[in-house]
Amino acid sequence: MKQLTTKKEIKGVGIGLHKGEPIRFSMQPLDANSGIVFYRTDTNTYIEAIPENIVDTRMATVIGKNGSSISTIEHMLSAIYAFGIDNLLIKIDASEVPVMDGSSTSFCMMFNETGLQELSRNKKVMVITKEVEVQDGDKFVKIAPHHTLHYHFQIKFNHPAIGFQEYGFDFNKQKYIDEISRARTFGFLKDVQMLRSQNLALGASLENAIVLDNNKIINNEGLRYNNEFVRHKILDAIGDLKLLGMPYIGAYSSFAGSHHLNHLLTKEILKESDNYRIEEVDESYTENFVKAYA
């Protein structure tokens, strides 16, 4: 398995969740060992997608450098991870990635249509060798050694349309496309109104989020999955952990996890070298890993 990038440039446009303005972006092939790099065309700033460049995790995952930042990168990064893309240059003319429909399915369709190309260098994988956990009260995220990449997430909201939900699956690209990619972000009407009073969430709408009032979902079409809320949390986690810089093998689990806890987890994993080992993927590598990104 070689490192991957896109076959050609992908161009797109979408609305920003917070500013509500059209945002133009492109995704361009990059050479091996370049990683995922964002470029703010309006400020002429390159920002690598690495944990050191995380500047905020309160409402989304935000990276920044030299006074420029890009927010809401997690949905795009989630699709990039699912397709096994190792190297990519993402050009964007604003301070946030377009929200699209609130999920990662638009980016998945772009990668499917454009196709991927192999590069000359072998892919690297991070094998988790020791359990790592971060907590905030009863909330936690952790990753433990496992023979494949597994996700298990639990959430609990005091809302009749959500309540307690859990979902787990062994990762592969097709399962991600079918079971995770279409899960949309969600929010509460009272919070949207509060954010708009602060000139935030100006682009939020029923076309790009599940919106709930005090009792119910107000989107006319309802849910795409009966447990769409917890599936979106897995989508977010996959995007947040893409900042580890390579595919990983381990069991990720969480109760009420967040962008902030996922960021702390990546930092905690990388803090101690005995938490993981890095292997180069060649023809002899495990069949399960190769199949996951087929």
Secondary structure as GFF3:
##gff-version 3
##sequence-region A 1 294
A	DSSP	beta_strand	2	6	.	.	.	ID=ss1
A	DSSP	beta_strand	10	15	.	.	.	ID=ss2
A	DSSP	beta_strand	22	29	.	.	.	ID=ss3
A	DSSP	beta_strand	36	40	.	.	.	ID=ss4
A	DSSP	beta_strand	45	48	.	.	.	ID=ss5
A	DSSP	three_ten_helix	51	53	.	.	.	ID=ss6
A	DSSP	beta_strand	54	56	.	.	.	ID=ss7
A	DSSP	beta_strand	62	65	.	.	.	ID=ss8
A	DSSP	beta_strand	68	70	.	.	.	ID=ss9
A	DSSP	alpha_helix	74	82	.	.	.	ID=ss10
A	DSSP	beta_strand	88	92	.	.	.	ID=ss11
A	DSSP	alpha_helix	105	114	.	.	.	ID=ss12
A	DSSP	beta_strand	116	122	.	.	.	ID=ss13
A	DSSP	beta_strand	124	128	.	.	.	ID=ss14
A	DSSP	beta_strand	132	136	.	.	.	ID=ss15
A	DSSP	beta_strand	139	144	.	.	.	ID=ss16
A	DSSP	beta_strand	149	157	.	.	.	ID=ss17
A	DSSP	beta_strand	163	170	.	.	.	ID=ss18
A	DSSP	alpha_helix	173	179	.	.	.	ID=ss19
A	DSSP	beta_strand	186	188	.	.	.	ID=ss20
A	DSSP	alpha_helix	189	196	.	.	.	ID=ss21
A	DSSP	beta_strand	210	212	.	.	.	ID=ss22
A	DSSP	alpha_helix	228	241	.	.	.	ID=ss23
A	DSSP	three_ten_helix	242	244	.	.	.	ID=ss24
A	DSSP	beta_strand	248	255	.	.	.	ID=ss25
A	DSSP	alpha_helix	259	271	.	.	.	ID=ss26
A	DSSP	three_ten_helix	273	275	.	.	.	ID=ss27
A	DSSP	beta_strand	276	280	.	.	.	ID=ss28
A	DSSP	alpha_helix	287	292	.	.	.	ID=ss29
###
